[in-house]
Amino acid sequence: MNNSRIFILIGSFIIFTLVQVLILKNLVLFGVAFCFLHVLFILLLPIETKTIPSLLIAFGLGLMVDLFYDTIGIHTASLLIVAFIKKPWIKILTPTGGYDDNLQPSMLNMGFGWFATFSVPLFLIYNIAFFFIESLGTDLFIPVVQKIIASTIFVFVMSIIVQLLFYRRRRGI
């Protein structure tokens, strides 16, 4: 990974954190769909990113979000689970020829079907971990499941919109 790519990742980290804590913190649809778009940053890390750096980045991002949300490590724990599962999940989805070096697993690079197969289960895992840790058995099961499903759909739709607006396709040789 070259220096310009590292600076772009640091800038994206700051932007995702600021957007999440300043704008998306108050964006809730019908009291059940929460927009945790910061998970997209972890999913859009380049494919060759190893597990340990992904875990460190997820820890930093989760800690920053937890500081502003006043949640005691819930975002951090959920992001760490997603970062830990991301690499094996990519290996399952890897085609026979493999992927190009430095490829970002975005919808524009990989296609809608691949991105949906890649991201929806990881968004779902994040939301399951987050809402079950948050409720710790004090809520009823059905409202928690409603929050999980609604938030997963909402984050997936928002991630597609963000990618269409702000990301560009990587040009081939």
Beta strands, then each sheet from edge to edge (+ up, - down):
strand 1: 28-29
strand 2: 33-34
sheet 1: 1+ 2-
end
